[in-house]
């Protein structure tokens, strides 16, 4: 049946903190909340294993609504459609515990509507 076992992947160390290079200041100091949209963005890189090799994805998230506001990845089409689908799901449908279990898009839309209502009331 030509069945083969996939071997364990070799661990790849992607971070080396022991260096003499300049280190950017930690402006957030573990305060991962924001009072309004587009005030505090954060980003991270993840590595996605594909049959063609590693795919590198960087996402930028607005800490107010936890919405993905930007992203970039290498040009491997085997995974690009899946990542786009996942990011669409994340922003529009994924329920986020820090947002009282609504999606990032819904959270931000509700906040904007409340701000507009407050302006009308004032």
C-alpha positions as CSV (number, residue, x, y, z in Angstrom):
1,X,0.0,0.0,0.0
2,X,3.1,2.2,-0.1
3,X,2.3,3.8,3.3
4,X,5.1,5.7,4.9
5,X,5.5,7.2,8.3
6,X,6.2,10.9,8.5
7,X,9.3,11.5,10.7
8,X,9.4,14.1,13.4
9,X,10.4,17.6,12.2
10,X,13.6,19.0,13.4
11,X,13.2,21.8,16.0
12,X,14.3,25.1,14.5
13,X,15.3,27.8,17.0
14,X,14.0,31.1,15.6
15,X,14.9,33.4,18.5
16,X,18.3,34.2,19.8
17,X,18.1,36.6,22.7
18,X,21.8,36.5,23.5
19,X,23.2,39.2,21.3
20,X,24.7,42.7,21.6
21,X,22.3,44.3,19.1
22,X,20.0,47.2,20.1
23,X,16.7,46.2,21.6
24,X,13.6,48.2,21.0
25,X,11.9,49.6,24.2
26,X,8.8,47.7,25.5
27,X,6.2,50.5,25.1
28,X,3.3,48.3,26.2
29,X,4.8,46.9,29.3
30,X,2.2,44.1,29.1
31,X,-0.8,46.4,28.9
32,X,-2.6,44.7,26.1
33,X,-5.7,46.9,26.1
34,X,-6.6,50.0,24.2
35,X,-9.4,52.6,24.7
36,X,-10.2,53.2,21.0
37,X,-9.4,51.7,17.6
38,X,-6.1,52.3,15.9
39,X,-4.3,53.4,19.0
40,X,-2.2,50.3,19.8
41,X,-1.3,47.7,17.2
42,X,0.9,44.7,17.8
43,X,2.3,42.0,15.6
44,X,3.8,38.6,15.6
45,X,5.3,36.1,13.1
46,X,4.2,32.5,12.8
47,X,5.7,29.7,10.7
48,X,3.4,27.4,8.8
49,X,4.8,24.1,7.6
50,X,3.8,23.2,4.0
51,X,4.8,20.5,1.5
52,X,6.8,23.2,-0.3
53,X,8.6,24.4,2.8
54,X,8.0,27.0,5.5
55,X,5.5,29.8,5.0
56,X,6.1,32.9,7.1
57,X,3.0,34.9,8.2
58,X,3.1,38.2,10.0
59,X,-0.2,39.6,11.3
60,X,-0.8,43.0,12.8
61,X,-3.7,43.2,15.3
62,X,-5.5,46.2,16.7
63,X,-5.5,45.6,20.5
64,X,-8.8,47.4,20.9
65,X,-10.9,45.0,18.8
66,X,-8.3,42.2,18.3
67,X,-9.0,42.7,14.6
68,X,-6.3,41.7,12.1
69,X,-5.6,45.1,10.4
70,X,-2.7,43.9,8.2
71,X,-0.7,40.9,7.3
72,X,2.0,39.6,5.0
73,X,3.3,36.3,4.0
74,X,5.4,34.6,1.3
75,X,3.9,33.9,-2.0
76,X,3.1,30.1,-1.7
77,X,-0.4,29.7,-3.2
78,X,-0.8,26.1,-1.6
79,X,-1.4,28.0,1.8
80,X,-2.4,31.6,0.8
81,X,-6.1,30.8,0.2
82,X,-6.3,29.0,3.5
83,X,-4.7,31.9,5.4
84,X,-7.0,34.5,3.8
85,X,-10.0,32.3,4.7
86,X,-8.7,32.0,8.3
87,X,-8.1,35.8,8.6
88,X,-11.6,36.5,7.3
89,X,-13.0,34.0,9.8
90,X,-10.9,35.6,12.6
91,X,-12.1,39.2,12.0
92,X,-15.7,38.4,11.2
93,X,-16.8,35.3,13.0
94,X,-14.3,34.2,15.7
95,X,-15.7,34.9,19.2
96,X,-13.0,36.4,21.3
97,X,-13.1,36.0,25.1
98,X,-11.5,39.4,25.9
99,X,-14.3,41.0,23.8
100,X,-17.2,39.4,25.7
101,X,-17.4,36.7,23.1
102,X,-18.1,38.7,20.0
103,X,-16.0,38.9,16.8
104,X,-13.4,41.7,16.5
105,X,-15.4,43.2,13.7
106,X,-18.6,43.2,15.7
107,X,-16.8,44.7,18.7
108,X,-15.4,47.6,16.8
109,X,-18.7,48.2,14.9
110,X,-20.5,48.4,18.3
111,X,-17.9,50.7,19.7
112,X,-18.2,53.1,16.7
113,X,-22.0,53.1,16.9
114,X,-21.8,53.9,20.6
115,X,-19.4,56.8,19.9
116,X,-21.8,58.2,17.3
117,X,-24.7,57.8,19.7
118,X,-22.8,59.7,22.4
119,X,-22.1,62.5,20.0
120,X,-25.7,62.8,19.0
121,X,-26.7,62.8,22.7
122,X,-24.3,65.6,23.6
